[in-house]
């Protein structure tokens, strides 16, 4: 039973299994960590994590390395098309609202009345 380490099967005798880590074991294809320095000199290191999400445009599941923040809504292939479509719909609604709005009514002037000729 050489190489049998109990619960975990280790293929390389020199490999180290990290526990209590959010990073996947083995070679990582993640982007390098970002180091952010604030105005007071405090340094913070941000690590990317693998996020699984469903694209709202094409309904495919995607895996993306991402730094902390909101999850993406669209995959790389759909992002531009989705944004363009949503912008055109928003502009269409705005034009319709503007058409239905009451026209500008000239207000009564405030102050001294103009001289009569």
C-alpha positions in Angstrom: 0.0 0.0 0.0 2.7 2.4 -1.0 1.4 5.9 -1.6 -1.9 5.2 0.2 -2.4 8.1 2.6 -5.9 7.2 3.9 -8.8 9.3 2.7 -6.9 11.4 0.1 -5.1 9.8 -2.8 -1.9 11.6 -3.4 -0.3 11.1 -6.9 2.8 13.1 -6.3 4.7 12.3 -3.0 6.0 16.0 -2.9 2.5 17.6 -3.4 0.9 19.4 -0.6 -2.9 19.3 0.0 -4.1 22.6 1.2 -7.0 22.5 3.6 -9.2 25.4 4.7 -8.5 27.1 1.5 -10.8 28.5 -1.1 -8.4 27.9 -3.9 -8.7 24.6 -5.8 -5.9 22.1 -5.4 -3.4 21.6 -8.2 -2.2 24.0 -10.8 -4.1 27.2 -10.8 -5.1 29.1 -13.9 -6.4 32.1 -11.9 -5.1 35.6 -12.6 -2.5 36.9 -10.2 -3.8 38.5 -6.9 -4.5 42.2 -7.0 -2.7 44.3 -4.3 -4.7 47.4 -3.3 -3.0 50.2 -1.2 -5.3 52.7 0.4 -4.5 56.3 1.2 -3.5 55.4 4.8 -1.0 52.8 3.7 -3.1 49.8 4.5 -2.4 47.1 1.9 -5.1 44.6 1.0 -4.6 41.6 -1.3 -7.6 40.5 -3.4 -7.7 37.0 -4.8 -9.8 36.0 -7.9 -12.2 33.1 -7.4 -13.9 30.8 -9.9 -17.5 31.8 -10.3 -20.2 29.6 -11.9 -23.2 31.6 -13.3 -25.9 31.3 -15.9 -25.9 33.8 -18.7 -29.2 35.7 -18.8 -29.0 36.1 -22.5 -28.1 32.7 -23.9 -28.9 30.6 -20.7 -25.5 28.8 -20.8 -23.6 28.1 -17.6 -20.2 29.8 -17.6 -17.2 29.6 -15.3 -15.2 32.8 -14.9 -12.3 33.8 -12.7 -13.4 37.0 -10.9 -12.3 39.3 -8.2 -14.7 40.1 -5.4 -17.8 41.9 -6.5 -21.1 41.3 -8.1 -21.5 38.2 -10.3 -21.6 38.8 -14.0 -25.0 38.6 -15.8 -23.8 37.9 -19.3 -21.0 35.8 -20.8 -18.3 37.4 -22.9 -19.9 36.4 -26.2 -23.3 37.9 -25.3 -22.3 41.0 -23.3 -22.1 43.5 -26.1 -25.3 42.2 -27.9 -27.3 42.2 -24.6 -26.2 45.7 -23.7 -26.9 47.1 -27.1 -30.4 45.5 -27.1 -31.2 46.8 -23.6 -30.0 50.3 -24.5 -32.1 50.4 -27.6 -35.2 49.3 -25.7 -34.5 51.9 -23.0 -34.2 54.6 -25.6 -37.4 53.4 -27.4 -39.3 53.7 -24.1 -37.9 57.2 -23.4 -38.9 58.4 -26.9 -42.4 57.1 -26.3 -42.6 58.9 -22.9 -41.4 62.1 -24.5 -44.0 61.9 -27.3 -46.8 61.5 -24.8 -45.6 64.3 -22.5 -47.5 67.5 -22.7 -45.8 70.1 -24.9 -44.0 73.0 -23.2 -46.4 75.8 -22.3 -45.0 79.3 -22.2 -45.2 80.6 -18.7 -46.2 84.1 -17.8 -43.2 86.3 -17.4 -42.3 87.6 -14.0 -41.2 91.2 -13.5 -41.9 94.4 -15.2 -44.2 94.1 -18.2 -42.8 94.9 -21.6 -43.3 98.5 -23.0 -46.3 98.9 -25.3 -45.7 100.5 -28.6 
